[in-house]
Amino acid sequence: MATSGNKTGPTGANVSLFLDAVGHPTRRADAHALDALFREVTGWAPRMWGPTIVGYGSYAYRYESGREGEFLATGFSPRKASLVLYIMPGYAGYGDLLAGLGKHKFGKSCLYINKLSDVDEGALRRLIRAGLDDLAAKYPVSPS
């Protein structure tokens, strides 16, 4: 069985200190608001994954190739250019939720938001919950 060798793994870093250190005041406030939102939606305490990702829960995966590992179930990173949200099953099939979200861009598993005021909080909550539910249908998901 091959392990993932993920370069991003859980760390012992303090989430509050990380969020407090976000340089831009709007990004810092949004990061704290996202932390509260993710805590409420998931019911889990966060932990740092790598130096810049705040993760909630984790899941163990194993691909048909035999590669296996652990990764955060959902989370975010307050990057300099934008807030990045991680919905691990990706965004395929979430067209209706994304249509009501507001201003955003996305990649396979990453949603990019300039600031929280650009999106509808209710739609964001539903998107996080849907992502976790979809992930849990495929892999075992554990609390942080």
N, C-alpha and C positions, 0 to 999 in steps of 0.2 A: 504494500500500500504506500503510495507516494504521498507525502505531506505537501502542503501548499507552498511553504516557504514565503508566505505573504510578507511583504516588507512593512505592512501596516498591521500592527497587533496591539492588544490592550497594554496600557502602561499604568503605572501607579501615580501619574501626574494628577495634580489637584485641578478639577474642572473649574471651580470658582475662581481660582487664581488665573487660570488660562483666560476665562471670559473677562475678568477684570482688566487683563493686560491688552485686550484688543484696542488698537490705537485710535481708530476713528470713533468719535462719540456716538454717532448714529448706528454704526455697525456694532459697537459694544452694547448699546441698549437693545438693538434687535437680537443680538446673540443671547442676552439674558432673557428676553421675551420668548425666544425659541426654546431655550432650556425649559422654561416654565410650561410651555405648550407641549413639548415632547414628554415631559414628566407626567403631565395630566393625561395625555392621550395613551401613553404606554403603561403608566403606572409604575415605571421603573426609574431608579436612580441612574444618572449617567456615569460613564467612565471614559477616560481619554483613550483613543486609538491612534497610535502614532503621536506626533507632536501637535497636530492641529485639528483632529476630528473628535467631536463629542458624540459618543455612541450610546445607544439605549438597547439593551438586550444583545444577544448574540445568537448565531445559528451555526450548527455543524453541518458541513456539506460534504458530499462525496459524489464526484462525477463518474460517468461510465468509464472514463479513462483510468480511474483509480485514484486520481488526485483528490485529496481531501484536506480539510482545514476548518478554521473557525473565522467568522467575520462578524462585524456589528450587524444587528438586525435592521436598525434604522438610525439616523442621526444627521448631524450637520457640521459644517465648518464655516466660520466667519472669515472668509478669505478677503484679501485686499480689494479685489475687483467685484466680488459679489458674495452673497450667502449661498452656500452649496448645500443642498439637502440630498440625503442618500435614501432612496427607496429601493431596496435590494432586488426585488423581482424585476425592476425596471418600470417603464411607463407604458408599455404596450397594453392596450385594453383599457386605459384610463382616460380616453378621449373626452368623455362627458365631464369628469372631474377637472381635467386640465382646462376645458373650455370655460368653466366658471371660476377658475383660479385668479385670473388677472395677468398682469405683465410678468412673463417668465420665459426662460429658454430651457431646453433640456437635452441631455445626452442619454446614453443607455440606462444608467442607474443614478444619474445626477440631475438635479433640478437647480437652475441658477436663478436667483432673485436678487435684484439690486437692493431693495429695502422692503421690509415687511409691509409697509403701507401700500405697496404696489399690488398686494394680493388679498384675496378674501380669506379671512382666518377660518371660517367654517369650512370652506372648500379645502384649505390646507389640512385641517384636522381630519377630514374625511379621506383625503389622499394618504396621509400617514397611516391611518387605521386600515385602509384597504391594502396598502403595501404590506403591512404586518400580517394581516389575515391571509393574503396570498402566499407570503413567504412561509407561514406556519403550515399551510396546506401541503407544502413540498418538503420542508426540512424541519427538524426539531428546533424550536426557538426557545431560548432560556432568558430569564430576566438578567439584568446587569449584575 
